[in-house]
Amino acid sequence: MSVWLVIGLIGLGSYLFRISMVLLIDRFELPDRMRTASAFVAPAAFAALAVSGLATQVGGAEALEALPVLGALAAALAAVYVTGKSYLALLVGMPVLWALTAVMAA
């Protein structure tokens, strides 16, 4: 098996494991206070990732290098705005970030 295939499968497994908690939260009955707070988990997680990525890429770099992070942020915001479902920020934003990063590296 190729090293890159193993790395890709591990990355996919990690992504699925992380997103499973966000997707499973709707299947269980939670107390009202916890349900209210859980609505902010996905947006807060993606915001933290986006801001740290943006700060890393923009700090002293050319603007073109920030394009993947800005594109992912725009896609995540659009998905949440259109659907009103906060977990889509993570489901849409991360794959867009990976795709744009791969395209920019090629």
N, C-alpha and C positions, 0 to 999 in steps of 0.2 A: 504494500500500500504506500502511496506517495506521502511524503511528509506534509505537503500542502493539503492533501485530502484529509489527513488526520487533523491538522490545524483547523481546517474549515468545518469539519464535523464537530470538533470540540467547541468551536465558536458558536455554531448553530445550537448545540445542546445547551450551552451557557445562556444564550439569548432566550431559548424556549423556557428554560428553568426560571429565569428572571421574570419573563412576561407572564408566566403561568399564575403567579400570585396576583397580578393585576387583573387577569381575566377571571380567576376563580372567586374573587371577592363578591361578585354579583350572585353567586350560587348559594351563598350562606346567609342566614338571617343574623344580622349584627345589631347591637344596640344602636339607638338613634345617634348618640354622640360619636360612636366609632364610625358609623356610616357617613356622617357628615365630614369627619376628618379624613376618611379614606378617599373621598372625592378629590382631595388635593395631592395625593401621593404621586400619581403619574405626572401631572404638570410640574410639580416641584422637582421630581427626579430628572425630567427632561430639561427643565430650566437650569438645574445645576450642571448637567452635562453640557448643555449648549453654551452657557456662560463661561465655564472653564475651558471648553474647546475654543470658543471665540477669543478669550483672553490669551490663550496660548498661541493661536494662529495669527492674531492681529498684532500682538505686542512686538513691534519692531519688524514685522514682515510686510511683504507686499500685499495689497488688497486682494489680488487674485487668489492667494493662498487661503483666504477666509471664505471663499465661495462655497466649498462643501458644507461648512458649518452654517452659513447664512441660508443656503438652500434648504438644508434640513430643518432649520428653525422656521422658515417660511412654510414648508410643507406641513410641519406639525401644527403650526398656528392655523393654517387653512383647514386642515382636517378637523381640528377641534371646533373651529368657528362654524363650519358647515354642518357638522353632526351634533355638536354639543356634548360629545363623549370624550372625557379627558384622557382615557387610556389610549386613544388613537394618537396622541402626541408621541408616545413611545413606539407604538406599532408602525407609524408612518415615518416619523423622524429619523429613527436609527437606520432603517434600510436605505433611506434617501442619503443619509450621511455616508454610509458605506459605499453606495453606488457612485456618488459624486467624487468621493475620495479616490476610488478606483479609476474613474474616468480621468481625473486630473493627474493621476500618477502615470497614466499610459502615454 
